[in-house]
């Protein structure tokens, strides 16, 4: 099976810029990955997809939901490097006016 990949579209979606050499190197690798994933479709299982992804199919025991008291501001912020009142203070990452 021969796949075709629009590497420019993928780069645009990922917001990355690749040189022509990098694109030439990457496309065959991506085609190989797609072929491997398609091979997985050939496997036969005795279980349906719904059973695989269903949280109810799990054999793990569920615990009861119990109301518990919260940590409290002082305990929650005890290991915080910087705080401002009852909040963790972090560096600004969005440029503003």
C-alpha positions in Angstrom: 0.0 0.0 0.0 1.5 3.3 -1.0 0.4 6.3 1.0 0.8 9.9 0.1 1.5 12.6 2.6 1.0 16.3 2.3 4.0 17.3 4.4 3.3 21.0 3.9 -0.2 20.6 5.4 1.1 18.6 8.3 3.8 21.3 9.0 1.2 24.0 8.8 -1.0 22.1 11.3 2.0 21.6 13.7 3.1 25.1 13.2 6.7 24.0 12.3 9.0 25.0 9.5 11.1 22.3 7.9 13.8 22.6 5.2 13.3 20.7 1.9 15.9 18.2 3.1 14.1 17.6 6.4 10.8 17.1 4.5 12.5 14.7 2.1 13.8 12.7 5.1 10.6 12.8 7.1 8.0 11.7 4.4 9.3 8.1 4.0 9.3 7.7 7.8 5.8 9.0 8.1 4.6 6.6 5.4 6.2 3.7 7.2 4.4 4.7 10.4 1.1 4.9 8.6 1.7 1.4 7.1 2.4 0.0 10.6 -0.8 1.5 12.0 -2.7 0.1 9.1 -1.3 -3.4 9.9 -2.9 -3.1 13.3 -6.3 -3.1 11.6 -5.6 -6.6 10.3 -5.4 -8.0 13.8 -8.5 -10.0 15.0 -9.7 -9.8 18.6 -12.4 -11.6 20.4 -13.5 -8.4 21.9 -15.4 -5.4 20.5 -14.1 -1.8 20.4 -16.9 -0.8 22.7 -15.6 -3.3 25.3 -12.1 -2.0 25.0 -12.9 1.6 25.6 -15.8 1.2 28.0 -15.1 2.3 31.6 -17.8 -0.2 32.7 -15.8 -3.1 31.3 -13.1 -2.6 33.8 -12.7 -5.3 36.5 -11.1 -2.8 38.9 -13.2 -2.2 42.0 -14.8 1.2 42.3 -14.4 3.1 45.6 -17.2 5.0 47.2 -17.3 8.7 46.8 -16.8 10.3 50.1 -16.9 14.0 51.0 -13.6 15.0 52.6 -12.2 18.3 53.8 -10.0 20.2 51.5 -6.3 21.0 52.2 -6.7 24.7 53.1 -4.9 27.6 51.5 -1.8 27.5 53.8 -1.1 23.8 53.3 -1.8 24.0 49.5 0.6 26.9 49.1 3.3 25.6 51.5 5.7 24.5 48.8 4.9 27.2 46.3 8.0 29.3 45.3 5.9 32.5 45.1 2.4 33.4 46.2 0.2 36.3 46.1 -2.5 36.2 48.8 -4.2 32.8 48.3 -2.9 32.2 44.8 0.3 30.7 43.3 2.2 33.4 41.5 3.6 32.4 38.1 5.6 34.3 35.4 3.5 36.1 32.8 3.4 34.1 29.6 1.0 36.3 27.6 2.1 39.7 26.4 -0.4 42.4 27.1 -0.9 46.1 26.6 
